[in-house]
Amino acid sequence: MAINITDINGNTYIGVFCRQVGRITLCPMDTPEEFIDLVDKVLGLKVVRTASGNTNLHGSLIAANSKGLISPYFYATEDIEKDLKDAQIDGEDQNIAVEISQDPHTAWGNNVLLSEKVALVNPDMETRSLKLIEETFQVEAVKGTIAGIKTIGSIAVLNNRGMVVHPKASEDDLEMLKILFKVEPNISTANFGSPYLGASMIANDKGALVGSRSSGVELNRIENSLDIID
């Protein structure tokens, strides 16, 4: 199954709680086993339950790709590094660079739209944060907005095959995203009309998990846009 609807303890905004980091997904401590099984079957990822930062909002607060992870100052480096060490896959450490940021914009997952090669960043974030992004994730960092919205990580989702973005993204926005990320962006919603795609789902090249309030039309659009059809 390439796409599936789900929730975490009744909350359909699963992207707020979960953050993919390389081959694992960080999730809240109370994440149910049913959700963990779906992450394995649909995304092919291992779940690590964590309470680092004394919060469940790992998706909103952490930005990550396969090379690194950046979290706000109230997370503890040693806690995250332990989580990653405990998540050994095939006997290998994850080798993820872990950095803690002092930027006053603490919702890193909301403020950064990230691939393996490039990052679109909230234009209000500090200049030193762009350097941290480039060094940690080994990407090019560019400041910008989508549909005039600065929290771009909360309103778009991408993989290596495509992208879904806020329904009010302009033609100029779509062209900018296509050039920057080298994938075809398409407008969509999730959770029955929510423009907050990043908050409503998690996805990779293998599949997508989307909030359970999402309609069939939304699921079809997401599935086609991310090219994850079985």
C-alpha positions as CSV (number, residue, x, y, z in Angstrom):
1,M,0.0,0.0,0.0
2,A,1.5,3.3,-1.1
3,I,-0.8,5.6,0.8
4,N,-2.9,5.2,3.9
5,I,-5.0,7.4,6.2
6,T,-4.4,7.3,9.9
7,D,-4.2,9.4,13.1
8,I,-2.2,9.4,16.4
9,N,-4.5,8.9,19.3
10,G,-7.4,10.6,17.4
11,N,-5.3,13.5,16.1
12,T,-5.2,13.6,12.3
13,Y,-2.4,16.2,12.1
14,I,0.3,13.5,12.2
15,G,2.9,15.6,10.6
16,V,3.0,17.8,13.8
17,F,4.1,14.8,15.8
18,C,6.5,12.8,13.6
19,R,9.7,13.7,11.9
20,Q,11.6,11.4,9.5
21,V,15.4,11.4,10.2
22,G,17.2,9.3,7.7
23,R,15.8,5.7,7.9
24,I,13.9,6.3,11.2
25,T,10.9,8.4,12.3
26,L,10.8,10.2,15.7
27,C,7.4,9.9,17.3
28,P,5.8,10.7,20.6
29,M,6.1,8.3,23.5
30,D,2.4,7.4,23.4
31,T,2.3,6.6,19.7
32,P,0.1,3.5,19.3
33,E,1.4,0.2,17.9
34,E,-1.0,0.4,15.0
35,F,0.6,3.6,13.8
36,I,4.1,2.2,14.2
37,D,3.1,-0.8,12.0
38,L,1.8,1.6,9.3
39,V,5.1,3.5,9.3
40,D,6.9,0.3,8.7
41,K,4.6,-1.1,6.1
42,V,3.9,2.1,4.1
43,L,7.1,4.1,4.5
44,G,9.6,1.4,5.3
45,L,10.9,3.3,8.3
46,K,11.7,2.3,11.9
47,V,9.9,4.3,14.6
48,V,11.7,5.6,17.7
49,R,9.4,6.9,20.5
50,T,11.0,9.8,22.2
51,A,10.3,12.4,24.8
52,S,13.3,14.6,24.1
53,G,12.6,18.2,24.5
54,N,9.7,17.3,26.9
55,T,7.3,17.7,23.9
56,N,5.4,15.5,21.5
57,L,5.6,18.0,18.6
58,H,8.7,16.6,16.9
59,G,7.4,17.1,13.4
60,S,6.8,20.8,14.0
61,L,10.0,21.5,16.0
62,I,12.6,19.4,14.2
63,A,14.0,19.7,10.7
64,A,15.9,16.8,9.3
65,N,17.2,14.9,6.3
66,S,19.4,11.8,5.9
67,K,22.5,13.8,6.9
68,G,21.5,15.8,9.9
69,L,18.9,17.1,12.4
70,I,18.3,20.6,13.9
71,S,16.1,21.1,16.9
72,P,15.4,24.2,19.1
73,Y,17.3,25.0,22.2
74,F,15.0,23.2,24.7
75,Y,16.0,19.8,23.2
76,A,19.0,18.1,24.6
77,T,21.7,16.9,22.2
78,E,22.6,13.9,24.3
79,D,19.0,12.7,24.4
80,I,18.6,12.9,20.6
81,E,21.9,11.2,20.0
82,K,20.9,8.4,22.3
83,D,17.6,8.1,20.4
84,L,19.5,7.7,17.2
85,K,22.0,5.3,18.6
86,D,19.1,3.2,20.0
87,A,17.7,3.1,16.4
88,Q,20.5,1.1,14.9
89,I,19.4,-0.5,11.6
90,D,21.2,-3.6,10.4
91,G,23.7,-3.0,13.2
92,E,24.8,0.4,11.9
93,D,24.6,3.7,13.6
94,Q,22.6,6.4,11.8
95,N,25.5,8.8,11.5
96,I,23.2,11.8,11.8
97,A,24.7,15.2,12.7
98,V,22.7,16.6,15.6
99,E,22.6,20.4,16.1
100,I,20.8,22.6,18.6
101,S,19.7,26.0,17.4
102,Q,19.4,29.2,19.4
103,D,17.3,30.9,16.7
104,P,14.1,32.5,18.3
105,H,12.1,30.7,15.6
106,T,11.9,27.4,17.4
107,A,9.5,25.5,15.1
108,W,12.2,24.2,12.7
109,G,10.0,21.7,11.0
110,N,7.5,24.4,10.2
111,N,10.0,27.0,9.1
112,V,12.2,24.8,6.8
113,L,11.1,22.9,3.7
114,L,13.9,20.5,3.1
115,S,15.2,17.9,0.6
116,E,18.6,16.2,0.3
117,K,19.9,19.0,-1.8
118,V,18.1,22.3,-1.0
119,A,16.2,24.0,1.8
120,L,13.6,26.8,1.5
121,V,13.7,28.8,4.8
122,N,11.4,31.2,6.6
123,P,12.8,34.6,5.6
124,D,12.7,35.9,9.2
125,M,15.2,33.3,10.4
126,E,18.6,34.5,11.4
127,T,21.5,34.6,8.9
128,R,23.5,32.3,11.1
129,S,20.7,29.7,10.9
130,L,21.1,29.5,7.1
131,K,24.8,28.7,7.6
132,L,23.8,26.0,10.2
133,I,21.3,24.6,7.7
134,E,23.8,24.4,4.9
135,E,26.5,22.8,7.1
136,T,24.2,20.3,8.9
137,F,22.1,19.2,6.0
138,Q,24.7,19.7,3.3
139,V,22.3,21.6,1.2
140,E,21.9,25.0,-0.4
141,A,19.6,27.2,1.8
142,V,17.4,29.9,0.3
143,K,14.9,32.2,2.0
144,G,11.4,32.4,0.6
145,T,7.7,32.0,1.1
146,I,4.8,30.1,-0.5
147,A,1.5,31.8,-1.0
148,G,2.9,34.6,1.1
149,I,3.3,32.3,4.0
150,K,6.6,32.1,5.9
151,T,6.1,28.8,7.7
152,I,6.7,26.8,4.5
153,G,7.4,23.5,6.1
154,S,3.8,23.4,7.4
155,I,2.2,23.9,4.1
156,A,4.2,21.7,1.7
157,V,5.5,18.1,1.5
158,L,7.9,16.7,-1.0
159,N,9.9,13.6,-1.9
160,N,12.3,12.9,-4.8
161,R,9.5,12.5,-7.3
162,G,7.1,15.4,-6.6
163,M,5.6,17.9,-4.2
164,V,2.2,19.0,-2.8
165,V,1.8,22.6,-1.8
166,H,-0.7,25.1,-0.3
167,P,-3.8,25.5,-2.6
168,K,-3.2,29.3,-2.8
169,A,0.3,28.9,-4.2
170,S,0.7,31.2,-7.2
171,E,2.1,30.2,-10.6
172,D,5.2,32.1,-9.7
173,D,5.4,30.1,-6.4
174,L,5.1,26.8,-8.3
175,E,7.7,27.8,-10.9
176,M,10.1,28.8,-8.1
177,L,9.6,25.5,-6.3
178,K,10.0,23.5,-9.5
179,I,13.4,25.2,-10.2
180,L,14.6,25.0,-6.7
181,F,13.7,21.4,-5.8
182,K,13.8,19.9,-9.3
183,V,10.4,18.3,-8.9
184,E,6.9,19.1,-10.2
185,P,4.8,20.8,-7.5
186,N,1.0,20.5,-7.4
187,I,-1.5,22.2,-5.2
188,S,-3.5,20.1,-2.8
189,T,-5.1,20.0,0.6
190,A,-5.4,17.2,3.2
191,N,-7.6,16.4,6.2
192,F,-10.7,17.5,4.3
193,G,-9.7,20.9,3.1
194,S,-6.7,21.8,5.3
195,P,-3.9,23.7,3.5
196,Y,-1.4,22.6,6.2
197,L,0.0,19.6,4.2
198,G,3.2,19.4,6.2
199,A,1.2,19.2,9.4
200,S,-1.3,16.7,8.0
201,M,1.0,14.0,6.6
202,I,4.4,12.3,6.4
203,A,5.8,10.9,3.2
204,N,8.9,9.6,1.4
205,D,9.6,8.0,-2.0
206,K,7.9,4.7,-0.9
207,G,4.6,6.0,0.3
208,A,2.6,8.5,2.4
209,L,0.6,8.5,5.6
210,V,-2.1,11.1,5.6
211,G,-4.6,12.4,8.3
212,S,-7.7,10.2,8.5
213,R,-10.1,13.1,7.7
214,S,-8.7,13.3,4.2
215,S,-11.0,12.7,1.3
216,G,-10.6,10.3,-1.6
217,V,-10.0,13.3,-3.9
218,E,-7.2,14.6,-1.7
219,L,-5.6,11.1,-1.4
220,N,-5.6,10.7,-5.2
221,R,-4.0,14.1,-5.7
222,I,-1.3,13.4,-3.1
223,E,-0.6,10.0,-4.5
224,N,-0.3,11.2,-8.1
225,S,1.7,14.3,-7.2
226,L,4.2,12.4,-5.1
227,D,4.3,9.5,-7.7
228,I,3.7,6.8,-5.1
229,I,1.1,4.8,-6.9
230,D,1.6,1.0,-6.5
